[in-house]
């Protein structure tokens, strides 16, 4: 059902992914297969980052999953669309 959505928003929390809560590969594979563009904004920020191709967004998510995994206070709001 989520794959049929034209627009999807999610919270990306690297700290949770570092534990047993999830795997970044599952998330990025789903986004790559179903969406063409998106935007990442730091949590609690009103500063839009700008829309970018899904491949660039996925690269950022993978990097942030690694670099922010020990900081429980860091999260990102992610918007993706077809």
N, CA, C and O atoms as a GROMACS GRO file, in nm:
protein
  328
    1UNK      N    1   0.081  -0.118   0.000
    1UNK     CA    2   0.000   0.000   0.000
    1UNK      C    3   0.087   0.126   0.000
    1UNK      O    4   0.055   0.221  -0.072
    2UNK      N    5   0.194   0.130   0.078
    2UNK     CA    6   0.281   0.247   0.079
    2UNK      C    7   0.346   0.273  -0.057
    2UNK      O    8   0.371   0.387  -0.094
    3UNK      N    9   0.373   0.168  -0.130
    3UNK     CA   10   0.436   0.182  -0.261
    3UNK      C   11   0.346   0.255  -0.360
    3UNK      O   12   0.396   0.312  -0.457
    4UNK      N   13   0.217   0.254  -0.338
    4UNK     CA   14   0.123   0.323  -0.428
    4UNK      C   15   0.109   0.471  -0.396
    4UNK      O   16   0.050   0.545  -0.475
    5UNK      N   17   0.161   0.516  -0.284
    5UNK     CA   18   0.147   0.656  -0.243
    5UNK      C   19   0.222   0.748  -0.339
    5UNK      O   20   0.332   0.716  -0.384
    6UNK      N   21   0.163   0.862  -0.368
    6UNK     CA   22   0.228   0.963  -0.451
    6UNK      C   23   0.328   1.044  -0.368
    6UNK      O   24   0.429   1.092  -0.421
    7UNK      N   25   0.300   1.059  -0.240
    7UNK     CA   26   0.383   1.136  -0.148
    7UNK      C   27   0.390   1.060  -0.016
    7UNK      O   28   0.288   1.010   0.033
    8UNK      N   29   0.509   1.050   0.041
    8UNK     CA   30   0.528   0.979   0.167
    8UNK      C   31   0.618   1.063   0.256
    8UNK      O   32   0.720   1.116   0.210
    9UNK      N   33   0.583   1.074   0.382
    9UNK     CA   34   0.669   1.140   0.480
    9UNK      C   35   0.708   1.037   0.585
    9UNK      O   36   0.629   0.950   0.620
   10UNK      N   37   0.830   1.049   0.634
   10UNK     CA   38   0.875   0.959   0.740
   10UNK      C   39   0.980   1.028   0.826
   10UNK      O   40   1.045   1.124   0.784
   11UNK      N   41   0.993   0.977   0.945
   11UNK     CA   42   1.099   1.025   1.034
   11UNK      C   43   1.213   0.924   1.027
   11UNK      O   44   1.193   0.804   1.046
   12UNK      N   45   1.331   0.974   1.001
   12UNK     CA   46   1.450   0.890   0.989
   12UNK      C   47   1.536   0.914   1.112
   12UNK      O   48   1.588   1.024   1.130
   13UNK      N   49   1.550   0.812   1.198
   13UNK     CA   50   1.619   0.825   1.326
   13UNK      C   51   1.736   0.728   1.329
   13UNK      O   52   1.718   0.611   1.363
   14UNK      N   53   1.856   0.773   1.294
   14UNK     CA   54   1.973   0.685   1.288
   14UNK      C   55   2.002   0.609   1.417
   14UNK      O   56   2.046   0.494   1.413
   15UNK      N   57   1.978   0.672   1.531
   15UNK     CA   58   2.004   0.606   1.660
   15UNK      C   59   1.923   0.477   1.673
   15UNK      O   60   1.975   0.376   1.718
   16UNK      N   61   1.797   0.481   1.633
   16UNK     CA   62   1.713   0.362   1.640
   16UNK      C   63   1.759   0.255   1.542
   16UNK      O   64   1.752   0.135   1.572
   17UNK      N   65   1.804   0.297   1.426
   17UNK     CA   66   1.852   0.201   1.326
   17UNK      C   67   1.980   0.132   1.369
   17UNK      O   68   2.009   0.021   1.324
   18UNK      N   69   2.057   0.195   1.457
   18UNK     CA   70   2.182   0.136   1.504
   18UNK      C   71   2.157   0.018   1.596
   18UNK      O   72   2.242  -0.070   1.611
   19UNK      N   73   2.040   0.015   1.659
   19UNK     CA   74   2.006  -0.097   1.747
   19UNK      C   75   1.932  -0.205   1.671
   19UNK      O   76   1.959  -0.229   1.553
   20UNK      N   77   1.841  -0.268   1.738
   20UNK     CA   78   1.765  -0.378   1.679
   20UNK      C   79   1.638  -0.330   1.608
   20UNK      O   80   1.562  -0.412   1.557
   21UNK      N   81   1.616  -0.199   1.606
   21UNK     CA   82   1.489  -0.147   1.555
   21UNK      C   83   1.475  -0.151   1.404
   21UNK      O   84   1.363  -0.150   1.354
   22UNK      N   85   1.584  -0.156   1.330
   22UNK     CA   86   1.568  -0.154   1.186
   22UNK      C   87   1.698  -0.162   1.111
   22UNK      O   88   1.807  -0.170   1.168
   23UNK      N   89   1.684  -0.158   0.981
   23UNK     CA   90   1.797  -0.170   0.891
   23UNK      C   91   1.782  -0.064   0.782
   23UNK      O   92   1.679  -0.059   0.715
   24UNK      N   93   1.883   0.020   0.766
   24UNK     CA   94   1.875   0.127   0.666
   24UNK      C   95   1.860   0.071   0.525
   24UNK      O   96   1.802   0.138   0.439
   25UNK      N   97   1.910  -0.047   0.499
   25UNK     CA   98   1.900  -0.107   0.366
   25UNK      C   99   1.755  -0.129   0.326
   25UNK      O  100   1.718  -0.104   0.211
   26UNK      N  101   1.673  -0.175   0.417
   26UNK     CA  102   1.532  -0.198   0.389
   26UNK      C  103   1.464  -0.067   0.350
   26UNK      O  104   1.386  -0.063   0.254
   27UNK      N  105   1.494   0.040   0.422
   27UNK     CA  106   1.434   0.170   0.395
   27UNK      C  107   1.478   0.223   0.260
   27UNK      O  108   1.394   0.262   0.178
   28UNK      N  109   1.609   0.224   0.234
   28UNK     CA  110   1.657   0.284   0.110
   28UNK      C  111   1.616   0.201  -0.012
   28UNK      O  112   1.591   0.257  -0.118
   29UNK      N  113   1.611   0.071   0.001
   29UNK     CA  114   1.565  -0.013  -0.111
   29UNK      C  115   1.420   0.018  -0.146
   29UNK      O  116   1.385   0.027  -0.263
   30UNK      N  117   1.336   0.035  -0.044
   30UNK     CA  118   1.197   0.070  -0.068
   30UNK      C  119   1.185   0.206  -0.135
   30UNK      O  120   1.111   0.221  -0.232
   31UNK      N  121   1.258   0.306  -0.085
   31UNK     CA  122   1.251   0.440  -0.144
   31UNK      C  123   1.301   0.439  -0.288
   31UNK      O  124   1.239   0.500  -0.374
   32UNK      N  125   1.411   0.371  -0.313
   32UNK     CA  126   1.469   0.364  -0.449
   32UNK      C  127   1.371   0.300  -0.548
   32UNK      O  128   1.361   0.344  -0.663
   33UNK      N  129   1.301   0.199  -0.504
   33UNK     CA  130   1.211   0.125  -0.593
   33UNK      C  131   1.080   0.198  -0.621
   33UNK      O  132   1.012   0.169  -0.720
   34UNK      N  133   1.043   0.294  -0.535
   34UNK     CA  134   0.908   0.349  -0.545
   34UNK      C  135   0.896   0.500  -0.561
   34UNK      O  136   0.787   0.550  -0.585
   35UNK      N  137   1.007   0.572  -0.549
   35UNK     CA  138   1.000   0.718  -0.555
   35UNK      C  139   1.112   0.774  -0.641
   35UNK      O  140   1.214   0.708  -0.662
   36UNK      N  141   1.093   0.897  -0.690
   36UNK     CA  142   1.192   0.955  -0.781
   36UNK      C  143   1.264   1.076  -0.724
   36UNK      O  144   1.370   1.114  -0.774
   37UNK      N  145   1.207   1.138  -0.621
   37UNK     CA  146   1.270   1.258  -0.565
   37UNK      C  147   1.230   1.273  -0.419
   37UNK      O  148   1.136   1.208  -0.372
   38UNK      N  149   1.302   1.360  -0.349
   38UNK     CA  150   1.268   1.381  -0.209
   38UNK      C  151   1.349   1.492  -0.146
   38UNK      O  152   1.428   1.560  -0.211
   39UNK      N  153   1.326   1.507  -0.016
   39UNK     CA  154   1.391   1.613   0.061
   39UNK      C  155   1.415   1.562   0.203
   39UNK      O  156   1.332   1.490   0.260
   40UNK      N  157   1.529   1.600   0.259
   40UNK     CA  158   1.563   1.568   0.398
   40UNK      C  159   1.577   1.699   0.474
   40UNK      O  160   1.645   1.791   0.429
   41UNK      N  161   1.511   1.707   0.590
   41UNK     CA  162   1.521   1.825   0.675
   41UNK      C  163   1.555   1.778   0.816
   41UNK      O  164   1.493   1.684   0.866
   42UNK      N  165   1.652   1.842   0.879
   42UNK     CA  166   1.687   1.808   1.016
   42UNK      C  167   1.565   1.826   1.104
   42UNK      O  168   1.490   1.923   1.089
   43UNK      N  169   1.544   1.733   1.196
   43UNK     CA  170   1.430   1.741   1.286
   43UNK      C  171   1.424   1.873   1.360
   43UNK      O  172   1.528   1.928   1.397
   44UNK      N  173   1.304   1.922   1.381
   44UNK     CA  174   1.280   2.049   1.449
   44UNK      C  175   1.336   2.169   1.374
   44UNK      O  176   1.358   2.274   1.433
   45UNK      N  177   1.361   2.155   1.245
   45UNK     CA  178   1.411   2.265   1.164
   45UNK      C  179   1.302   2.311   1.068
   45UNK      O  180   1.223   2.232   1.018
   46UNK      N  181   1.300   2.440   1.045
   46UNK     CA  182   1.207   2.495   0.947
   46UNK      C  183   1.277   2.530   0.816
   46UNK      O  184   1.216   2.586   0.725
   47UNK      N  185   1.405   2.496   0.805
   47UNK     CA  186   1.484   2.529   0.688
   47UNK      C  187   1.471   2.420   0.582
   47UNK      O  188   1.524   2.310   0.600
   48UNK      N  189   1.402   2.448   0.472
   48UNK     CA  190   1.392   2.348   0.366
   48UNK      C  191   1.528   2.324   0.300
   48UNK      O  192   1.605   2.417   0.275
   49UNK      N  193   1.555   2.199   0.273
   49UNK     CA  194   1.683   2.163   0.212
   49UNK      C  195   1.676   2.164   0.061
   49UNK      O  196   1.779   2.177  -0.006
   50UNK      N  197   1.558   2.152   0.006
   50UNK     CA  198   1.542   2.147  -0.139
   50UNK      C  199   1.524   2.004  -0.187
   50UNK      O  200   1.581   1.910  -0.131
   51UNK      N  201   1.446   1.990  -0.290
   51UNK     CA  202   1.419   1.859  -0.348
   51UNK      C  203   1.539   1.813  -0.430
   51UNK      O  204   1.604   1.892  -0.498
   52UNK      N  205   1.567   1.682  -0.422
   52UNK     CA  206   1.677   1.625  -0.498
   52UNK      C  207   1.637   1.488  -0.550
   52UNK      O  208   1.541   1.428  -0.501
   53UNK      N  209   1.709   1.437  -0.649
   53UNK     CA  210   1.680   1.304  -0.702
   53UNK      C  211   1.692   1.198  -0.592
   53UNK      O  212   1.770   1.214  -0.497
   54UNK      N  213   1.616   1.093  -0.605
   54UNK     CA  214   1.612   0.990  -0.500
   54UNK      C  215   1.749   0.929  -0.475
   54UNK      O  216   1.780   0.894  -0.361
   55UNK      N  217   1.832   0.914  -0.577
   55UNK     CA  218   1.966   0.855  -0.556
   55UNK      C  219   2.050   0.942  -0.463
   55UNK      O  220   2.120   0.888  -0.377
   56UNK      N  221   2.044   1.073  -0.478
   56UNK     CA  222   2.119   1.164  -0.390
   56UNK      C  223   2.063   1.160  -0.249
   56UNK      O  224   2.138   1.161  -0.152
   57UNK      N  225   1.932   1.155  -0.237
   57UNK     CA  226   1.869   1.148  -0.105
   57UNK      C  227   1.910   1.019  -0.034
   57UNK      O  228   1.941   1.022   0.086
   58UNK      N  229   1.912   0.910  -0.105
   58UNK     CA  230   1.950   0.781  -0.046
   58UNK      C  231   2.096   0.784  -0.001
   58UNK      O  232   2.128   0.733   0.106
   59UNK      N  233   2.184   0.843  -0.080
   59UNK     CA  234   2.324   0.856  -0.039
   59UNK      C  235   2.334   0.932   0.092
   59UNK      O  236   2.412   0.894   0.181
   60UNK      N  237   2.257   1.038   0.106
   60UNK     CA  238   2.258   1.115   0.231
   60UNK      C  239   2.206   1.033   0.348
   60UNK      O  240   2.263   1.036   0.457
   61UNK      N  241   2.098   0.959   0.327
   61UNK     CA  242   2.043   0.878   0.436
   61UNK      C  243   2.143   0.774   0.484
   61UNK      O  244   2.157   0.751   0.604
   62UNK      N  245   2.212   0.711   0.391
   62UNK     CA  246   2.312   0.610   0.428
   62UNK      C  247   2.425   0.674   0.508
   62UNK      O  248   2.467   0.620   0.610
   63UNK      N  249   2.474   0.788   0.463
   63UNK     CA  250   2.580   0.858   0.535
   63UNK      C  251   2.534   0.902   0.674
   63UNK      O  252   2.608   0.888   0.771
   64UNK      N  253   2.413   0.954   0.682
   64UNK     CA  254   2.362   1.002   0.811
   64UNK      C  255   2.332   0.887   0.905
   64UNK      O  256   2.345   0.902   1.027
   65UNK      N  257   2.292   0.774   0.853
   65UNK     CA  258   2.269   0.656   0.937
   65UNK      C  259   2.398   0.617   1.007
   65UNK      O  260   2.396   0.573   1.122
   66UNK      N  261   2.508   0.631   0.939
   66UNK     CA  262   2.639   0.598   0.996
   66UNK      C  263   2.689   0.708   1.090
   66UNK      O  264   2.730   0.680   1.203
   67UNK      N  265   2.687   0.832   1.043
   67UNK     CA  266   2.748   0.941   1.120
   67UNK      C  267   2.669   0.981   1.245
   67UNK      O  268   2.727   1.032   1.341
   68UNK      N  269   2.538   0.958   1.245
   68UNK     CA  270   2.455   1.004   1.356
   68UNK      C  271   2.400   0.890   1.443
   68UNK      O  272   2.312   0.913   1.526
   69UNK      N  273   2.450   0.771   1.425
   69UNK     CA  274   2.391   0.656   1.494
   69UNK      C  275   2.408   0.658   1.645
   69UNK      O  276   2.331   0.592   1.716
   70UNK      N  277   2.505   0.730   1.698
   70UNK     CA  278   2.527   0.733   1.842
   70UNK      C  279   2.455   0.849   1.912
   70UNK      O  280   2.458   0.859   2.034
   71UNK      N  281   2.393   0.936   1.836
   71UNK     CA  282   2.329   1.055   1.894
   71UNK      C  283   2.177   1.036   1.895
   71UNK      O  284   2.111   1.048   1.792
   72UNK      N  285   2.124   1.009   2.011
   72UNK     CA  286   1.981   0.981   2.023
   72UNK      C  287   1.893   1.101   1.992
   72UNK      O  288   1.773   1.084   1.969
   73UNK      N  289   1.948   1.221   1.991
   73UNK     CA  290   1.870   1.342   1.968
   73UNK      C  291   1.861   1.384   1.821
   73UNK      O  292   1.787   1.476   1.788
   74UNK      N  293   1.934   1.317   1.734
   74UNK     CA  294   1.935   1.356   1.592
   74UNK      C  295   1.836   1.271   1.513
   74UNK      O  296   1.839   1.148   1.517
   75UNK      N  297   1.748   1.340   1.442
   75UNK     CA  298   1.656   1.272   1.351
   75UNK      C  299   1.628   1.365   1.233
   75UNK      O  300   1.658   1.484   1.237
   76UNK      N  301   1.569   1.309   1.131
   76UNK     CA  302   1.542   1.383   1.009
   76UNK      C  303   1.398   1.356   0.963
   76UNK      O  304   1.347   1.246   0.978
   77UNK      N  305   1.337   1.459   0.909
   77UNK     CA  306   1.208   1.445   0.842
   77UNK      C  307   1.238   1.426   0.694
   77UNK      O  308   1.314   1.502   0.635
   78UNK      N  309   1.179   1.325   0.635
   78UNK     CA  310   1.205   1.291   0.495
   78UNK      C  311   1.072   1.292   0.419
   78UNK      O  312   0.973   1.234   0.463
   79UNK      N  313   1.072   1.359   0.304
   79UNK     CA  314   0.957   1.360   0.214
   79UNK      C  315   1.004   1.300   0.082
   79UNK      O  316   1.109   1.339   0.030
   80UNK      N  317   0.928   1.209   0.028
   80UNK     CA  318   0.960   1.152  -0.104
   80UNK      C  319   0.832   1.153  -0.188
   80UNK      O  320   0.721   1.144  -0.137
   81UNK      N  321   0.852   1.162  -0.319
   81UNK     CA  322   0.738   1.162  -0.410
   81UNK      C  323   0.773   1.091  -0.539
   81UNK      O  324   0.890   1.066  -0.570
   82UNK      N  325   0.669   1.059  -0.614
   82UNK     CA  326   0.685   0.988  -0.742
   82UNK      C  327   0.746   1.080  -0.845
   82UNK      O  328   0.768   1.039  -0.959
   0.00000   0.00000   0.00000
